Amino acid sequence: MALPIKLAVLRTVAYASIFNYHLSLEELYRYLISPEPVSQTKLKPYFIDKPHPVNHFNQLKWPIAQRAVKLLSFIPWINLVAATGALAMNNCRKDDDIDLMIITAANRLWLTRLLSLLLLFPFLRRGSRINNRLCLNLFLDESALVLNQQNLYTAHELCQLKPLYNRDQTYQKFISANLWVKDYLPNALQGRFLTGDPAESRVGTAKLEGASLMDLLESLSFRLQHWHMKPK
């Protein structure tokens, strides 16, 4: 069993090194790339402890993300806002943008996306303006939470995301819909994601009158954005 554990540790450390990230023992356990779970006790002999460098850039970017979440919370169809990428791992570089993922109420993805982009327009990443800018890199509808791309990269991104706004336990539902991540990271979900979360939790999805009008606006929002995304 020692050799497979050693290989799993080497794979995990090699993957983290791609992003210039030094894993703690807890993170090595959580993000271990292995076909089966391995206890932290068994991993400890293979762990080399090094001082974790202090990253001051994270401290500048988190408040920006929090302010964006406050603005987005005014949109009634947003059920989850989560930090992803480097910020979620507290591994930002000076020139990094701020990646946010959003899950919307059912059948309100395109309307929510349009309103989110308009609301945050002055703060979005555009052209060469990247540093400390927002990137709304993923929108999901609560009725379709299973990720289509199921590989090591997406498994890692899913397990490391940090919920900043969580309505009606949407974060927990998202994780529960993507248990395939255990095929890549068998330790990542153990006792961490499905037992509640410190992020704000509000029971009940927003219900507004005039559903037919909202459906019309959703359709128009889709057509507008689909047209805008077409190659010019």
C-alpha positions as CSV (number, residue, x, y, z in Angstrom):
1,M,0.0,0.0,0.0
2,A,3.0,2.3,0.6
3,L,3.8,2.7,-3.1
4,P,0.3,3.7,-4.2
5,I,0.1,6.3,-1.4
6,K,3.5,7.7,-2.4
7,L,2.4,7.9,-6.0
8,A,-0.8,9.6,-5.0
9,V,1.1,12.2,-3.0
10,L,3.5,12.8,-5.9
11,R,0.6,13.3,-8.3
12,T,-1.1,15.7,-5.8
13,V,2.0,17.8,-5.2
14,A,2.8,17.9,-8.9
15,Y,-0.7,19.2,-9.7
16,A,-0.5,21.9,-7.0
17,S,2.9,22.9,-8.3
18,I,1.4,23.8,-11.7
19,F,-0.3,26.7,-9.8
20,N,2.7,27.4,-7.7
21,Y,0.9,26.3,-4.6
22,H,2.3,24.7,-1.5
23,L,-0.1,22.3,0.2
24,S,-0.5,22.0,4.0
25,L,-1.0,18.5,5.4
26,E,-4.7,19.1,5.7
27,E,-4.9,20.3,2.0
28,L,-2.8,17.3,0.9
29,Y,-5.4,15.1,2.5
30,R,-8.4,17.0,1.2
31,Y,-7.1,17.3,-2.4
32,L,-5.3,13.9,-2.7
33,I,-5.5,12.5,-6.2
34,S,-6.2,8.9,-5.5
35,P,-8.5,6.1,-6.6
36,E,-9.6,5.6,-3.0
37,P,-9.7,7.5,0.3
38,V,-6.5,7.6,2.4
39,S,-6.4,8.8,6.0
40,Q,-4.4,11.8,7.0
41,T,-2.4,9.7,9.4
42,K,-1.2,7.5,6.6
43,L,-0.2,10.6,4.5
44,K,1.8,12.2,7.3
45,P,5.1,10.2,6.7
46,Y,5.1,11.5,3.1
47,F,4.5,15.1,3.9
48,I,7.3,17.6,3.9
49,D,6.4,20.7,5.9
50,K,7.5,24.0,4.6
51,P,6.7,27.6,5.7
52,H,3.6,28.7,3.8
53,P,4.4,32.1,2.2
54,V,2.2,35.0,3.2
55,N,0.2,36.3,0.2
56,H,-0.9,39.9,0.8
57,F,-2.7,40.1,-2.6
58,N,-5.6,38.0,-1.3
59,Q,-6.3,40.5,1.4
60,L,-6.8,43.2,-1.3
61,K,-9.1,41.0,-3.4
62,W,-11.5,39.5,-0.8
63,P,-13.1,42.9,0.1
64,I,-13.8,43.5,-3.6
65,A,-15.5,40.1,-3.9
66,Q,-17.5,40.8,-0.8
67,R,-18.7,44.2,-2.2
68,A,-19.7,42.5,-5.5
69,V,-21.7,40.0,-3.5
70,K,-23.6,42.7,-1.7
71,L,-24.6,44.2,-5.0
72,L,-25.5,40.8,-6.6
73,S,-27.7,40.0,-3.6
74,F,-30.2,42.6,-4.8
75,I,-31.0,40.3,-7.7
76,P,-33.8,38.1,-6.4
77,W,-33.0,35.1,-8.6
78,I,-29.4,34.6,-7.4
79,N,-29.2,31.6,-5.1
80,L,-25.4,31.2,-4.8
81,V,-22.3,33.4,-5.4
82,A,-19.0,31.6,-4.8
83,A,-15.4,32.6,-5.2
84,T,-13.5,30.2,-7.5
85,G,-10.0,29.9,-8.9
86,A,-6.9,31.4,-7.2
87,L,-8.9,33.5,-4.8
88,A,-10.7,30.5,-3.4
89,M,-7.3,29.0,-2.6
90,N,-5.9,32.2,-1.3
91,N,-3.2,31.9,-4.0
92,C,-3.6,35.2,-6.0
93,R,-0.9,37.0,-7.8
94,K,-0.9,40.8,-8.0
95,D,-2.3,41.0,-11.5
96,D,-5.0,38.3,-11.1
97,D,-8.7,39.0,-11.6
98,I,-11.5,37.9,-9.2
99,D,-13.4,34.8,-10.4
100,L,-17.0,34.4,-9.2
101,M,-19.5,31.7,-10.0
102,I,-23.3,32.2,-9.8
103,I,-26.2,29.8,-9.5
104,T,-29.6,31.2,-10.4
105,A,-33.2,30.2,-9.8
106,A,-34.7,27.9,-12.4
107,N,-35.4,29.5,-15.8
108,R,-33.8,32.8,-14.8
109,L,-30.2,32.2,-15.9
110,W,-30.1,34.6,-18.8
111,L,-32.1,37.4,-17.1
112,T,-29.9,37.1,-14.0
113,R,-26.7,37.1,-16.1
114,L,-27.7,40.2,-18.0
115,L,-28.6,42.1,-14.8
116,S,-25.4,40.9,-13.1
117,L,-23.2,42.1,-16.0
118,L,-25.0,45.5,-16.0
119,L,-24.9,45.9,-12.2
120,L,-21.1,45.1,-12.1
121,F,-20.1,46.6,-15.4
122,P,-17.8,49.3,-14.0
123,F,-15.9,46.6,-12.1
124,L,-15.6,43.8,-14.7
125,R,-12.5,42.6,-16.4
126,R,-12.2,44.1,-19.8
127,G,-9.3,44.0,-22.3
128,S,-6.0,44.7,-20.5
129,R,-7.8,45.8,-17.3
130,I,-7.5,42.6,-15.3
131,N,-5.9,43.4,-11.9
132,N,-8.6,43.3,-9.1
133,R,-11.4,43.2,-11.8
134,L,-14.3,40.8,-11.5
135,C,-14.8,37.9,-13.9
136,L,-18.2,36.2,-13.7
137,N,-16.9,33.0,-15.2
138,L,-19.7,30.5,-14.6
139,F,-23.5,30.7,-14.5
140,L,-25.6,27.7,-13.6
141,D,-29.4,27.2,-13.4
142,E,-30.5,25.4,-10.2
143,S,-32.4,22.9,-12.3
144,A,-29.2,21.8,-14.0
145,L,-26.4,21.6,-11.4
146,V,-24.5,18.6,-12.8
147,L,-21.3,19.8,-14.5
148,N,-20.9,18.5,-18.1
149,Q,-17.1,18.5,-18.0
150,Q,-16.1,15.9,-15.4
151,N,-12.3,15.8,-15.0
152,L,-9.6,16.5,-12.5
153,Y,-9.5,20.2,-13.1
154,T,-13.3,20.7,-12.7
155,A,-13.3,18.4,-9.7
156,H,-10.6,20.5,-8.0
157,E,-12.4,23.8,-8.9
158,L,-15.6,22.5,-7.5
159,C,-14.2,21.3,-4.2
160,Q,-12.1,24.4,-3.6
161,L,-14.8,27.0,-4.3
162,K,-15.8,29.3,-1.4
163,P,-19.5,30.2,-1.1
164,L,-20.1,33.9,-0.3
165,Y,-23.9,34.0,-0.6
166,N,-25.9,30.9,-0.2
167,R,-29.7,30.9,-0.4
168,D,-31.9,27.8,0.3
169,Q,-28.8,25.5,0.7
170,T,-28.0,25.8,-3.0
171,Y,-24.3,25.2,-2.3
172,Q,-25.0,21.9,-0.6
173,K,-27.3,20.9,-3.5
174,F,-24.6,21.8,-6.0
175,I,-22.1,19.6,-4.2
176,S,-24.6,16.7,-3.8
177,A,-25.3,16.9,-7.6
178,N,-21.7,16.4,-8.4
179,L,-20.5,13.5,-6.3
180,W,-18.6,12.2,-9.3
181,V,-15.7,14.4,-7.9
182,K,-14.9,11.5,-5.5
183,D,-13.6,9.6,-8.5
184,Y,-10.7,12.1,-8.6
185,L,-10.6,13.5,-5.1
186,P,-12.0,10.8,-2.8
187,N,-11.2,12.7,0.5
188,A,-12.5,16.1,-0.6
189,L,-16.1,15.7,0.4
190,Q,-15.7,13.9,3.7
191,G,-17.4,15.9,6.4
192,R,-16.8,19.2,4.8
193,F,-19.4,20.2,2.3
194,L,-22.6,18.5,3.2
195,T,-22.9,19.6,6.8
196,G,-23.8,23.3,6.5
197,D,-21.7,26.3,5.7
198,P,-20.7,29.5,7.3
199,A,-21.8,31.5,4.3
200,E,-25.2,33.3,4.5
201,S,-28.1,30.9,4.2
202,R,-31.6,32.0,3.5
203,V,-34.5,29.6,3.2
204,G,-36.8,29.9,0.3
205,T,-36.2,30.9,-3.3
206,A,-37.5,34.3,-4.2
207,K,-41.0,34.3,-5.7
208,L,-42.2,37.2,-7.7
209,E,-45.6,38.0,-9.2
210,G,-45.9,38.1,-12.9
211,A,-44.2,34.9,-13.8
212,S,-45.3,35.2,-17.5
213,L,-43.7,38.6,-17.7
214,M,-40.5,37.2,-16.2
215,D,-40.5,34.3,-18.6
216,L,-40.8,36.8,-21.5
217,L,-37.8,38.9,-20.1
218,E,-35.8,35.6,-19.7
219,S,-36.4,34.8,-23.4
220,L,-35.5,38.3,-24.5
221,S,-32.4,38.2,-22.4
222,F,-31.3,35.0,-23.9
223,R,-31.8,36.2,-27.5
224,L,-29.9,39.5,-26.8
225,Q,-26.9,37.7,-25.2
226,H,-26.9,34.9,-27.8
227,W,-26.8,37.5,-30.5
228,H,-24.0,39.4,-28.7
229,M,-22.0,36.2,-28.4
230,K,-22.1,35.4,-32.0
231,P,-18.8,35.9,-33.9
232,K,-18.9,39.2,-35.6
